[in-house]
Amino acid sequence: MSETWSGKQGSPTEAVRRLGVRYPIVQGPFGGGLSSTRLAATVSDLGGLGSYGAYSLTPDQIVSLTKELRTLTSKPFAVNLWVSDHDPGGRDMSPEDFERAWALFEPFYRELGVPKPERPQRYSQRFDEQVEALLEARPPVFSFVFGVPSATLLAECRKRGIVTVGAATSIAEAQALDGAGVDLIVATGFEAGGHRPSFLARAEDSLMGTFALTQLVADRVKAPVISAGGIADARGIRAALTLGAQAGQLGTAFLACEESGATPEHRAALFSDKSHHTALTRAFSGRLARGLRNRWSEEMGPRVPELPPFPIQSWFLGQLRPAAIKAGRTDLISLWSGQIAPNLKHRTAKELMESLVRGLTQDAVR
Ligand SMILES: Cc1cc2nc3c(=O)[nH]c(=O)nc-3n(C[C@H](O)[C@H](O)[C@H](O)COP(=O)(O)O)c2cc1C
C-alpha cells in the first residue's frame, strides 16, 4: 500500500488530515450490537477510519469500549452516538399504553415461545449520560447522528482534541452542523443501510440520494464532506470525491464482512438475491430505516401508525431478537442493508480495505 493517499491534486484531502487517517475511507458505525472492536480496529490499522456504534451502550461500557479500541489499534477510530435518544412519547409509557403495545407483539412472542417482558424502568440509554462518559474516554473521533450536540459539548470536544463528525440528510441539516462548528459532515443519501438520521424535517421528507446530496452540501458548507450511501468499492469513493466529497463512508459493505457483529444468517442474506429488495420502514424501531424486506417489514409496515414510538418499538422487538436468532428466524428480525448490497464482493474487512486502497491508489476504475 502506498504511504499516504494522494488525491488527484497530489495532496491528501482536508478530511483525511482532520481524521488523521491515510485514506479517504470511513467504516460507518453500526448501532444495536452490530459493530465490533475487531472490525473497527482492522479498518483503522489498514489506514481507514474504523467506527463503533455505541448508542445502545451504558456509560461504563463506552469507557471500556474506548479503552479496548485503544489497545487494539494505535490509529484513530470513531465512537458513535445518537444525539436524540427518543421520539415524542418514546421516553416512557403508561401501564395502559404498554398493554396496548404488548397486544401487537403478543402473537410473535407466542410464536417464538418468549414470555411477556416486564415493563422496564428505561427503554434505552440517555445521550446526556453517554456523552459524559465519552468525554472522559476521549476517543480520537466522536461521530453522531440525529441532531447537533450543544455548543458546550462541541467546545468540550475541541478542548479535549476530539474530532467531531455529524450526519446530514438535507442542505438545512448540513448547514446547521456547519454553523455549529462540527469538524466534518457526513452527507447521507437515502440509498444507505440502517436508519435515516434526519433531525430537522421528517425522515420521509428528507429522502435525497447521495449523488444530489453530496454536491448540494459540498457547495454550501465549510466543513469537509464525507459521502455515505450506496458506496461499496473504490469506484464509488472516487465518484463521491468527484462530486465534492473528501471521503467515502461504507456501511453495508463492512457489515457483510465476517468481523462485523451481524449474524451469519444476516450476512448470507446480504450475499443472496434477497439483497435486491430493500425497504425504508419504521416497522423495526419506530424510526425510518433501510433493511431487507422480510415478513416483519411486510406485515408490520402497514401497521406503523399503531406501533409505539422510538425507542419503545425497538425495545419490544429487541426482547424477541435472541430467541429469533437462536431459531434462525430471519423473518422476525431486522436485516439492515443498503441498496448497493447486490454488488458486495468481500467477506473480510482486510480484503475489502485492500481492494479499496488498491482502487484508490492505482489508476484503476474499480
Ligand atoms: C446495520 C447498520 C447500523 C447502522 N447504525 C448506525 C449508527 O448507529 N450510527 C450512524 O452514524 N450510522 C449508522 N449506520 C449508517 C452507516 O454507518 C453508514 O453511514 C451507511 O451504512 C452507509 O450507507 P451504505 O449502507 O449504503 O454503505 C448504520 C448502518 C447499518 C447498515
The ligand as an ORCA input file, in Angstrom:
! r2SCAN-3c Opt
* xyz 0 1
  C     -26.785     -2.078     10.456
  C     -26.487     -0.625     10.361
  C     -26.447      0.133     11.529
  C     -26.108      1.489     11.463
  N     -26.039      2.208     12.626
  C     -25.569      3.475     12.594
  C     -25.358      4.197     13.803
  O     -25.640      3.734     14.906
  N     -24.838      5.443     13.689
  C     -24.506      6.007     12.475
  O     -23.981      7.117     12.441
  N     -24.728      5.348     11.315
  C     -25.234      4.103     11.360
  N     -25.416      3.418     10.176
  C     -25.080      4.057      8.893
  C     -23.690      3.626      8.423
  O     -22.718      3.986      9.341
  C     -23.363      4.212      7.031
  O     -23.428      5.610      7.027
  C     -24.294      3.690      5.952
  O     -24.495      2.305      6.107
  C     -23.702      3.989      4.591
  O     -24.523      3.526      3.564
  P     -24.341      2.067      2.855
  O     -25.017      1.113      3.777
  O     -25.066      2.228      1.571
  O     -22.882      1.810      2.722
  C     -25.817      2.085     10.205
  C     -25.887      1.315      9.047
  C     -26.210     -0.016      9.099
  C     -26.240     -0.825      7.828
*
